[in-house]
Amino acid sequence: MSSSSQVEYRTVTTTGAKSAIKVAFKKKRPIFLWGPPGIGKSELVQQIVDSGELGNAYMIDMRLALMEPTDLRGYPFRNPENNLM
């Protein structure tokens, strides 16, 4: 596995998650929040967007369990040439 495709797993607090999300957004990197239903993952991201700290950011709330793979066409993807979303 090349260094550009390594995945990093972390267990973080709400404050740590907010910080990581902001850093990832500013670096134009995707971030994946994983956890059981109902713990506030979507609400956490919505709070960051609503705060205005990231400028003109917006949130797309997608429930992948309710979607088919073809439903994802047109959503941001990683550009392999510059490794950005």
C-alpha positions in Angstrom: 0.0 0.0 0.0 1.5 3.4 -1.0 1.8 6.1 1.6 -0.8 8.2 -0.3 -3.5 5.6 0.2 -2.9 4.7 3.8 -5.9 4.9 6.1 -5.6 6.3 9.7 -8.0 5.2 12.4 -8.6 7.2 15.5 -10.9 7.2 18.5 -11.6 10.8 19.3 -13.7 13.0 21.6 -16.2 15.5 20.1 -13.7 18.3 20.3 -11.0 16.1 18.7 -13.5 15.1 15.9 -14.4 18.8 15.2 -10.7 19.7 15.0 -10.0 16.8 12.6 -12.9 17.6 10.4 -11.8 21.3 10.1 -8.3 20.3 9.2 -9.4 17.8 6.7 -11.8 20.3 5.1 -9.1 22.9 4.8 -6.7 20.4 3.2 -9.5 19.3 0.8 -9.4 15.7 2.2 -12.3 13.4 2.8 -13.0 12.2 6.3 -15.1 9.3 7.5 -16.9 9.3 10.8 -17.9 5.9 12.0 -19.9 5.0 15.0 -23.2 3.6 16.2 -26.5 5.3 15.2 -27.7 8.2 17.2 -24.5 9.4 18.7 -24.5 12.8 16.9 -22.1 12.3 13.9 -24.3 14.3 11.5 -25.2 16.9 14.1 -21.5 17.4 14.8 -20.7 18.1 11.1 -23.8 20.3 10.8 -22.7 22.4 13.8 -19.3 23.0 12.1 -21.0 24.1 8.9 -23.5 26.3 10.6 -20.7 28.0 12.7 -19.3 29.6 9.5 -15.7 28.6 10.5 -15.2 26.9 7.1 -16.4 29.8 5.0 -19.0 28.9 2.4 -19.2 25.2 3.3 -22.3 23.1 3.2 -23.2 19.6 4.2 -24.7 16.9 2.1 -26.3 14.3 4.5 -26.3 11.0 2.7 -27.7 7.8 4.3 -25.8 5.2 2.3 -27.8 2.3 3.8 -30.8 3.7 1.9 -29.1 4.2 -1.4 -28.1 2.2 -4.4 -24.5 2.6 -5.9 -25.9 4.4 -8.9 -27.4 7.1 -6.6 -23.9 8.4 -5.9 -23.2 9.5 -9.4 -22.2 13.2 -9.5 -21.0 13.4 -5.8 -17.5 14.5 -5.1 -14.8 11.9 -5.9 -11.0 11.7 -5.5 -9.2 13.0 -8.6 -6.2 10.6 -8.9 -4.1 13.2 -10.8 -4.0 15.7 -7.9 -5.2 13.4 -5.1 -7.9 15.9 -4.1 -11.7 15.7 -3.8 
